[in-house]
Amino acid sequence: MPTYKVIELGTVTEEAIEETLNEWSAKGWRFDSMQFAMRESSRRPSMAFVLFTREQAEKNSP
């Protein structure tokens, strides 16, 4: 059964995205997807949500 992790980035730069991907991948999370929130007045995203998953061991019921 997968467990999900969502990281919100308020600063959307190449460096911030790269740092987040490297940090959470090193902790055992697998990158799933990325969503951007846009402002109408700008072509650049104002924030990003980076989604990760990892498998959680199922507990054995007695």
C-alpha positions as CSV (number, residue, x, y, z in Angstrom):
1,M,0.0,0.0,0.0
2,P,1.6,3.3,-1.0
3,T,2.2,6.2,1.3
4,Y,2.2,9.7,-0.2
5,K,4.3,12.8,0.7
6,V,3.5,16.3,-0.6
7,I,6.1,19.1,-0.5
8,E,5.0,22.7,-1.1
9,L,7.6,25.0,-2.7
10,G,6.9,28.7,-2.3
11,T,10.0,29.5,-4.3
12,V,9.9,27.8,-7.7
13,T,13.4,27.7,-9.1
14,E,15.5,25.1,-10.8
15,E,17.7,24.9,-7.7
16,A,14.7,24.6,-5.2
17,I,13.1,21.8,-7.3
18,E,16.5,20.0,-7.6
19,E,17.2,20.2,-3.9
20,T,13.7,18.9,-3.0
21,L,14.0,16.0,-5.4
22,N,17.5,15.0,-4.2
23,E,16.6,15.4,-0.5
24,W,13.4,13.3,-0.5
25,S,14.8,10.7,-2.9
26,A,17.7,10.1,-0.6
27,K,15.2,9.5,2.2
28,G,13.6,6.6,0.3
29,W,10.8,8.5,-1.4
30,R,10.1,8.0,-5.1
31,F,9.1,11.0,-7.2
32,D,5.5,10.7,-8.5
33,S,4.5,14.1,-10.0
34,M,4.7,17.9,-9.8
35,Q,1.9,20.4,-10.0
36,F,2.4,24.2,-10.5
37,A,0.2,27.0,-9.4
38,M,0.2,29.9,-11.8
39,R,-0.5,33.6,-11.4
40,E,-2.4,35.3,-14.2
41,S,0.0,38.3,-14.2
42,S,3.1,36.1,-14.6
43,R,4.4,33.4,-16.9
44,R,6.4,31.8,-14.0
45,P,4.7,29.6,-11.4
46,S,4.1,31.1,-8.0
47,M,4.4,27.8,-6.2
48,A,4.8,24.1,-6.9
49,F,3.7,20.9,-5.2
50,V,6.0,17.9,-5.5
51,L,4.5,14.5,-4.8
52,F,6.4,11.5,-3.7
53,T,5.4,7.9,-2.8
54,R,6.9,4.9,-1.1
55,E,5.6,1.5,-0.3
56,Q,4.6,0.9,3.3
57,A,5.0,-2.6,4.7
58,E,1.6,-4.0,5.5
59,K,1.0,-5.0,9.1
60,N,0.1,-8.6,9.6
61,S,-3.2,-9.0,11.5
62,P,-3.4,-11.8,14.1
